[in-house]
């Protein structure tokens, strides 16, 4: 379902493809927004674990995604309204974006 696109995409195996689409100016604006949302969900999922202590692998994934989002901060700001509030509260401060 289209409302779940970001949840399906929030998987490390799609990260390189998502970055290529984001960096391609010809990408549809709404789809770029879905990708930003998916990357925020990916960071959130790897930062928030059952015991609130991510494994080294999860921390590495979260850091990679956060670095890539930081490089594309203007896109994050453009599409921030698509990102769920609880995800924004965890991820945006790490990108130096006010929630």
KOLSESE-540245 format. One record per atom (N, C-alpha, C, O): residue number from 1; residue in one letter; atom name; x, y, z. Coordinates in pm, 1 decimal, m for minus. Layout:
<rs>
R/NUM/A/CA/X/Y/Z
...
</rs>
This chain:
<rs>
R/1/X/N/83.7/m117.7/0.0
R/1/X/CA/0.0/0.0/0.0
R/1/X/C/88.1/124.0/0.0
R/1/X/O/195.8/124.3/59.5
R/2/X/N/43.2/226.9/m65.3
R/2/X/CA/126.4/345.8/m78.0
R/2/X/C/156.8/409.7/56.6
R/2/X/O/262.9/470.1/72.3
R/3/X/N/67.1/398.5/154.3
R/3/X/CA/96.8/460.9/282.8
R/3/X/C/205.9/385.7/358.3
R/3/X/O/257.8/437.3/457.3
R/4/X/N/241.3/268.1/315.3
R/4/X/CA/345.3/190.0/381.3
R/4/X/C/475.3/185.9/301.6
R/4/X/O/566.6/111.8/338.2
R/5/X/N/486.3/262.4/195.4
R/5/X/CA/605.6/260.3/110.4
R/5/X/C/732.6/281.9/191.2
R/5/X/O/830.4/209.1/174.3
R/6/X/N/731.5/381.4/278.8
R/6/X/CA/851.9/413.2/354.6
R/6/X/C/893.0/298.0/444.7
R/6/X/O/1012.3/278.3/468.2
R/7/X/N/797.7/221.8/495.5
R/7/X/CA/830.7/109.5/583.0
R/7/X/C/894.4/m4.6/504.7
R/7/X/O/984.8/m71.7/554.5
R/8/X/N/848.2/m26.1/384.2
R/8/X/CA/905.2/m129.8/298.8
R/8/X/C/1046.4/m91.0/254.6
R/8/X/O/1136.1/m175.2/250.3
R/9/X/N/1065.0/36.2/222.1
R/9/X/CA/1194.6/83.5/174.6
R/9/X/C/1298.1/98.6/285.5
R/9/X/O/1417.8/102.8/257.0
R/10/X/N/1255.6/106.7/409.4
R/10/X/CA/1346.9/132.7/521.6
R/10/X/C/1431.8/9.0/551.1
R/10/X/O/1425.5/m49.3/659.3
R/11/X/N/1510.1/m28.2/452.3
R/11/X/CA/1591.9/m148.2/460.3
R/11/X/C/1728.2/m115.9/399.3
R/11/X/O/1737.2/m55.7/292.3
R/12/X/N/1831.5/m156.0/467.8
R/12/X/CA/1966.8/m122.1/425.3
R/12/X/C/1997.8/m167.0/282.4
R/12/X/O/2075.7/m101.5/213.1
R/13/X/N/1939.0/m275.5/238.1
R/13/X/CA/1970.4/m325.4/104.5
R/13/X/C/1927.1/m228.3/m5.9
R/13/X/O/1975.4/m238.0/m118.8
R/14/X/N/1837.4/m135.7/25.2
R/14/X/CA/1790.8/m38.9/m73.6
R/14/X/C/1861.1/96.3/m63.0
R/14/X/O/1833.0/186.1/m142.4
R/15/X/N/1950.6/112.6/32.1
R/15/X/CA/2008.7/243.1/60.2
R/15/X/C/2078.8/304.4/m61.0
R/15/X/O/2054.1/420.7/m92.8
R/16/X/N/2163.5/231.3/m128.1
R/16/X/CA/2236.4/286.8/m242.5
R/16/X/C/2141.1/330.5/m352.9
R/16/X/O/2160.5/435.9/m413.4
R/17/X/N/2039.8/251.6/m379.1
R/17/X/CA/1940.7/288.7/m480.5
R/17/X/C/1866.4/414.4/m438.2
R/17/X/O/1841.9/502.6/m520.4
R/18/X/N/1830.4/423.3/m310.5
R/18/X/CA/1761.2/542.5/m261.8
R/18/X/C/1848.6/666.3/m277.1
R/18/X/O/1800.0/772.1/m317.1
R/19/X/N/1976.3/653.7/m245.7
R/19/X/CA/2068.1/767.5/m258.5
R/19/X/C/2080.6/810.8/m404.2
R/19/X/O/2083.9/930.3/m433.5
R/20/X/N/2087.4/714.5/m495.2
R/20/X/CA/2094.9/748.0/m637.4
R/20/X/C/1970.7/823.2/m683.7
R/20/X/O/1981.0/918.2/m761.2
R/21/X/N/1854.5/781.6/m637.2
R/21/X/CA/1730.7/849.1/m674.8
R/21/X/C/1727.2/990.0/m615.8
R/21/X/O/1688.8/1085.0/m684.1
R/22/X/N/1767.1/1003.7/m489.4
R/22/X/CA/1768.1/1136.0/m427.0
R/22/X/C/1859.9/1232.8/m499.3
R/22/X/O/1829.2/1351.3/m512.2
R/23/X/N/1971.5/1182.1/m545.9
R/23/X/CA/2070.6/1267.5/m610.4
R/23/X/C/2039.6/1294.6/m757.2
R/23/X/O/2108.6/1373.4/m821.9
R/24/X/N/1936.6/1230.0/m809.6
R/24/X/CA/1895.0/1250.6/m947.4
R/24/X/C/1784.9/1356.2/m947.9
R/24/X/O/1673.9/1331.3/m900.8
R/25/X/N/1815.2/1470.7/m999.5
R/25/X/CA/1720.3/1582.4/m1001.3
R/25/X/C/1590.9/1548.7/m1075.7
R/25/X/O/1490.3/1617.4/m1058.1
R/26/X/N/1592.2/1445.3/m1157.4
R/26/X/CA/1474.1/1410.3/m1235.0
R/26/X/C/1374.3/1326.5/m1155.8
R/26/X/O/1264.2/1299.3/m1203.6
R/27/X/N/1412.2/1285.6/m1035.3
R/27/X/CA/1321.2/1205.7/m953.3
R/27/X/C/1195.3/1283.6/m918.6
R/27/X/O/1200.4/1404.6/m896.5
R/28/X/N/1083.6/1214.6/m913.9
R/28/X/CA/957.1/1279.0/m878.7
R/28/X/C/966.0/1333.1/m735.8
R/28/X/O/1010.6/1261.7/m646.1
R/29/X/N/924.7/1456.5/m713.6
R/29/X/CA/935.8/1516.1/m580.0
R/29/X/C/870.0/1433.0/m470.5
R/29/X/O/927.5/1416.3/m363.0
R/30/X/N/750.2/1380.8/m496.3
R/30/X/CA/683.2/1302.6/m392.5
R/30/X/C/762.1/1175.1/m360.3
R/30/X/O/773.9/1136.9/m243.9
R/31/X/N/814.8/1110.8/m461.8
R/31/X/CA/891.8/988.1/m437.9
R/31/X/C/1020.5/1018.1/m362.7
R/31/X/O/1064.2/937.8/m280.3
R/32/X/N/1081.2/1132.0/m390.1
R/32/X/CA/1200.2/1172.0/m314.8
R/32/X/C/1162.2/1191.8/m168.0
R/32/X/O/1239.3/1158.8/m77.9
R/33/X/N/1043.1/1245.7/m145.3
R/33/X/CA/994.9/1262.6/m8.3
R/33/X/C/975.2/1129.4/61.4
R/33/X/O/1007.7/1115.2/179.2
R/34/X/N/922.0/1031.6/m10.8
R/34/X/CA/902.9/897.7/46.0
R/34/X/C/1038.3/837.1/83.2
R/34/X/O/1051.1/769.6/185.3
R/35/X/N/1138.3/861.8/0.1
R/35/X/CA/1271.9/809.1/28.1
R/35/X/C/1332.3/877.5/150.5
R/35/X/O/1394.0/810.8/233.5
R/36/X/N/1315.9/1007.4/163.0
R/36/X/CA/1363.9/1077.0/283.0
R/36/X/C/1295.2/1018.8/406.1
R/36/X/O/1359.6/992.0/507.5
R/37/X/N/1165.3/999.8/396.1
R/37/X/CA/1089.7/941.5/507.8
R/37/X/C/1142.5/801.8/541.3
R/37/X/O/1159.9/768.5/658.5
R/38/X/N/1168.0/720.4/439.0
R/38/X/CA/1218.7/584.7/460.4
R/38/X/C/1356.0/586.9/527.7
R/38/X/O/1384.1/506.0/616.2
R/39/X/N/1440.3/679.6/485.1
R/39/X/CA/1572.8/687.7/546.7
R/39/X/C/1563.9/732.1/692.3
R/39/X/O/1640.7/685.1/776.3
R/40/X/N/1471.1/822.0/722.5
R/40/X/CA/1450.7/862.4/862.2
R/40/X/C/1400.6/744.0/944.2
R/40/X/O/1443.5/724.8/1058.0
R/41/X/N/1311.0/665.4/888.0
R/41/X/CA/1261.4/545.4/956.4
R/41/X/C/1375.5/445.8/977.7
R/41/X/O/1385.1/383.8/1083.6
R/42/X/N/1461.4/430.6/877.8
R/42/X/CA/1575.0/339.9/890.1
R/42/X/C/1666.9/384.0/1004.3
R/42/X/O/1710.6/301.3/1084.4
R/43/X/N/1695.8/512.6/1011.6
R/43/X/CA/1778.9/563.6/1121.5
R/43/X/C/1709.3/538.9/1254.1
R/43/X/O/1771.3/490.9/1348.9
R/44/X/N/1582.1/571.1/1261.4
R/44/X/CA/1504.4/551.9/1384.4
R/44/X/C/1507.4/406.3/1428.4
R/44/X/O/1533.8/376.9/1544.9
R/45/X/N/1480.5/315.8/1335.9
R/45/X/CA/1475.8/173.4/1368.7
R/45/X/C/1609.5/122.2/1421.6
R/45/X/O/1612.4/34.4/1507.9
R/46/X/N/1718.6/175.7/1371.3
R/46/X/CA/1849.7/129.5/1415.3
R/46/X/C/1896.8/198.8/1542.3
R/46/X/O/1989.1/150.9/1608.2
R/47/X/N/1835.0/310.2/1577.4
R/47/X/CA/1868.5/378.7/1701.9
R/47/X/C/1784.6/329.6/1818.8
R/47/X/O/1831.5/327.8/1932.6
R/48/X/N/1662.0/290.1/1791.8
R/48/X/CA/1567.9/249.5/1896.1
R/48/X/C/1553.1/98.9/1897.3
R/48/X/O/1489.4/39.9/1810.0
R/49/X/N/1612.4/38.7/1996.6
R/49/X/CA/1607.3/m105.8/2011.1
R/49/X/C/1529.5/m139.5/2137.6
R/49/X/O/1493.4/m51.3/2215.5
R/50/X/N/1505.0/m266.5/2156.1
R/50/X/CA/1428.1/m310.0/2272.7
R/50/X/C/1492.1/m262.5/2402.6
R/50/X/O/1422.2/m217.3/2493.3
R/51/X/N/1622.6/m272.3/2412.0
R/51/X/CA/1691.0/m232.0/2536.1
R/51/X/C/1755.0/m93.4/2523.8
R/51/X/O/1835.1/m54.5/2608.8
R/52/X/N/1719.9/m18.0/2417.6
R/52/X/CA/1772.5/116.6/2393.3
R/52/X/C/1923.5/121.8/2375.5
R/52/X/O/1983.6/228.6/2386.7
R/53/X/N/1985.0/7.9/2348.0
R/53/X/CA/2128.2/2.6/2320.3
R/53/X/C/2147.3/m67.5/2186.7
R/53/X/O/2143.9/m190.4/2179.8
R/54/X/N/2167.4/10.0/2080.3
R/54/X/CA/2186.7/m53.8/1949.9
R/54/X/C/2314.7/m136.6/1946.9
R/54/X/O/2414.2/m102.8/2011.0
R/55/X/N/2309.8/m244.7/1871.8
R/55/X/CA/2429.8/m325.5/1851.0
R/55/X/C/2528.4/m242.3/1768.8
R/55/X/O/2489.4/m141.5/1709.9
R/56/X/N/2654.1/m282.7/1764.1
R/56/X/CA/2749.9/m209.8/1679.8
R/56/X/C/2704.7/m202.4/1532.9
R/56/X/O/2726.5/m101.3/1466.0
R/57/X/N/2642.7/m308.8/1483.9
R/57/X/CA/2594.6/m308.6/1345.8
R/57/X/C/2481.4/m207.7/1327.5
R/57/X/O/2478.1/m134.8/1228.4
R/58/X/N/2389.0/m204.0/1422.9
R/58/X/CA/2277.8/m109.0/1415.3
R/58/X/C/2329.2/34.5/1426.1
R/58/X/O/2285.2/122.3/1351.8
R/59/X/N/2420.3/57.5/1516.6
R/59/X/CA/2477.8/191.7/1532.4
R/59/X/C/2548.7/234.3/1404.6
R/59/X/O/2538.8/349.9/1363.5
R/60/X/N/2619.6/142.2/1342.0
R/60/X/CA/2687.4/171.8/1215.7
R/60/X/C/2589.1/206.2/1105.7
R/60/X/O/2611.1/300.9/1030.2
R/61/X/N/2479.5/129.4/1095.7
R/61/X/CA/2376.8/158.1/995.3
R/61/X/C/2314.1/294.2/1021.7
R/61/X/O/2297.5/374.7/930.0
R/62/X/N/2279.4/319.7/1147.8
R/62/X/CA/2217.6/448.2/1183.0
R/62/X/C/2310.9/563.8/1148.1
R/62/X/O/2267.4/663.8/1091.1
R/63/X/N/2437.8/550.5/1181.7
R/63/X/CA/2534.5/657.3/1153.1
R/63/X/C/2548.9/680.6/1003.7
R/63/X/O/2556.9/795.1/959.4
R/64/X/N/2552.2/574.5/926.4
R/64/X/CA/2562.7/588.9/780.4
R/64/X/C/2443.1/664.7/724.8
R/64/X/O/2458.5/757.6/645.5
R/65/X/N/2323.6/624.0/767.2
R/65/X/CA/2202.5/689.6/718.0
R/65/X/C/2198.9/835.8/763.7
R/65/X/O/2163.1/924.1/685.8
R/66/X/N/2235.5/861.1/888.1
R/66/X/CA/2237.1/998.6/938.3
R/66/X/C/2337.0/1084.6/860.6
R/66/X/O/2309.6/1201.3/832.7
R/67/X/N/2451.4/1028.1/826.1
R/67/X/CA/2549.6/1102.6/746.1
R/67/X/C/2491.8/1138.1/608.8
R/67/X/O/2507.2/1250.2/560.5
R/68/X/N/2425.8/1041.0/547.8
R/68/X/CA/2368.3/1064.2/415.4
R/68/X/C/2254.3/1166.2/422.3
R/68/X/O/2240.1/1249.9/333.2
R/69/X/N/2174.0/1158.9/527.4
R/69/X/CA/2067.2/1257.6/544.2
R/69/X/C/2124.6/1396.4/568.3
R/69/X/O/2071.4/1495.3/517.8
R/70/X/N/2232.2/1404.4/644.6
R/70/X/CA/2295.6/1533.4/671.6
R/70/X/C/2344.0/1597.4/541.9
R/70/X/O/2331.8/1718.6/524.0
R/71/X/N/2398.8/1516.5/451.4
R/71/X/CA/2443.1/1568.0/321.8
R/71/X/C/2326.8/1623.8/240.4
R/71/X/O/2345.4/1710.0/154.4
R/72/X/N/2207.3/1573.8/268.5
R/72/X/CA/2088.5/1611.7/192.3
R/72/X/C/1987.4/1684.1/282.0
R/72/X/O/1866.2/1670.2/265.6
R/73/X/N/2039.7/1760.5/375.6
R/73/X/CA/1956.4/1827.1/475.4
R/73/X/C/1848.0/1914.1/411.6
R/73/X/O/1736.5/1920.6/463.3
R/74/X/N/1878.3/1979.8/302.4
R/74/X/CA/1776.7/2063.4/237.5
R/74/X/C/1658.4/1979.8/189.9
R/74/X/O/1544.1/2025.0/196.5
R/75/X/N/1684.8/1857.8/141.9
R/75/X/CA/1575.4/1768.1/102.1
R/75/X/C/1495.9/1722.7/224.1
R/75/X/O/1373.4/1711.8/218.4
R/76/X/N/1565.9/1696.1/334.4
R/76/X/CA/1496.7/1656.5/456.9
R/76/X/C/1402.8/1768.6/499.9
R/76/X/O/1287.4/1743.4/534.8
R/77/X/N/1451.8/1891.5/497.5
R/77/X/CA/1368.8/2005.6/536.3
R/77/X/C/1249.8/2023.1/442.0
R/77/X/O/1139.5/2055.4/486.1
R/78/X/N/1272.1/2002.1/314.1
R/78/X/CA/1164.0/2014.3/216.1
R/78/X/C/1052.9/1913.6/242.5
R/78/X/O/935.1/1944.2/224.1
R/79/X/N/1090.2/1793.9/285.2
R/79/X/CA/993.3/1684.8/300.9
R/79/X/C/967.0/1649.1/447.1
R/79/X/O/912.3/1542.5/475.4
R/80/X/N/1004.6/1735.7/539.2
R/80/X/CA/993.6/1701.9/681.0
R/80/X/C/850.4/1673.8/724.1
R/80/X/O/828.7/1598.7/819.2
R/81/X/N/752.6/1732.4/656.3
R/81/X/CA/612.5/1708.8/693.8
R/81/X/C/568.5/1564.7/668.1
R/81/X/O/465.7/1521.8/720.6
R/82/X/N/643.6/1490.2/589.2
R/82/X/CA/609.8/1349.9/563.3
R/82/X/C/659.4/1256.4/673.7
R/82/X/O/611.6/1143.6/686.0
R/83/X/N/754.4/1303.1/753.0
R/83/X/CA/816.5/1218.4/854.7
R/83/X/C/732.0/1220.8/981.6
R/83/X/O/697.5/1327.3/1032.7
R/84/X/N/699.7/1103.5/1031.0
R/84/X/CA/616.2/1091.4/1150.3
R/84/X/C/679.7/1162.6/1269.4
R/84/X/O/802.0/1163.8/1284.0
R/85/X/N/596.4/1221.3/1353.9
R/85/X/CA/643.1/1301.4/1467.1
R/85/X/C/739.9/1225.5/1557.4
R/85/X/O/843.7/1279.3/1596.1
R/86/X/N/706.7/1100.6/1591.4
R/86/X/CA/793.4/1026.1/1682.0
R/86/X/C/928.8/995.9/1618.4
R/86/X/O/1028.7/983.7/1689.4
R/87/X/N/933.8/983.8/1487.1
R/87/X/CA/1060.2/964.4/1417.3
R/87/X/C/1138.3/1096.1/1415.9
R/87/X/O/1259.3/1097.6/1438.8
R/88/X/N/1068.6/1205.7/1389.1
R/88/X/CA/1132.8/1337.3/1391.3
R/88/X/C/1199.2/1363.7/1525.9
R/88/X/O/1311.8/1413.3/1530.8
R/89/X/N/1130.8/1331.1/1634.8
R/89/X/CA/1183.4/1359.1/1769.5
R/89/X/C/1315.6/1288.6/1796.0
R/89/X/O/1398.7/1338.7/1871.9
R/90/X/N/1335.4/1174.4/1734.9
R/90/X/CA/1459.1/1098.2/1756.0
R/90/X/C/1566.5/1133.4/1653.4
R/90/X/O/1684.2/1143.8/1688.0
R/91/X/N/1527.7/1151.5/1529.7
R/91/X/CA/1623.4/1165.5/1420.1
R/91/X/C/1663.0/1311.0/1393.4
R/91/X/O/1780.9/1339.5/1372.7
R/92/X/N/1567.8/1401.9/1393.5
R/92/X/CA/1597.1/1539.3/1354.3
R/92/X/C/1700.6/1608.4/1442.3
R/92/X/O/1784.8/1680.6/1388.8
R/93/X/N/1699.1/1590.3/1574.2
R/93/X/CA/1806.2/1653.5/1654.1
R/93/X/C/1944.4/1607.5/1612.7
R/93/X/O/2040.6/1683.5/1624.1
R/94/X/N/1956.6/1485.5/1565.1
R/94/X/CA/2085.8/1432.0/1520.2
R/94/X/C/2128.4/1493.9/1386.6
R/94/X/O/2244.8/1486.7/1347.1
R/95/X/N/2031.3/1554.6/1318.8
R/95/X/CA/2059.5/1623.8/1192.5
R/95/X/C/2065.4/1774.6/1212.5
R/95/X/O/2079.1/1850.5/1116.5
R/96/X/N/2055.0/1816.6/1336.5
R/96/X/CA/2053.0/1957.7/1374.0
R/96/X/C/1934.9/2029.9/1308.6
R/96/X/O/1947.2/2140.1/1255.1
R/97/X/N/1819.0/1961.8/1315.7
R/97/X/CA/1693.3/2017.1/1265.0
R/97/X/C/1597.6/2026.0/1383.5
R/97/X/O/1576.6/1927.9/1454.8
R/98/X/N/1540.7/2142.4/1403.4
R/98/X/CA/1444.4/2160.8/1512.8
R/98/X/C/1316.4/2082.6/1481.7
R/98/X/O/1273.8/2073.5/1366.6
R/99/X/N/1257.1/2027.1/1586.0
R/99/X/CA/1130.7/1954.3/1568.3
R/99/X/C/1013.9/2038.9/1613.6
R/99/X/O/899.2/1994.7/1606.5
</rs>
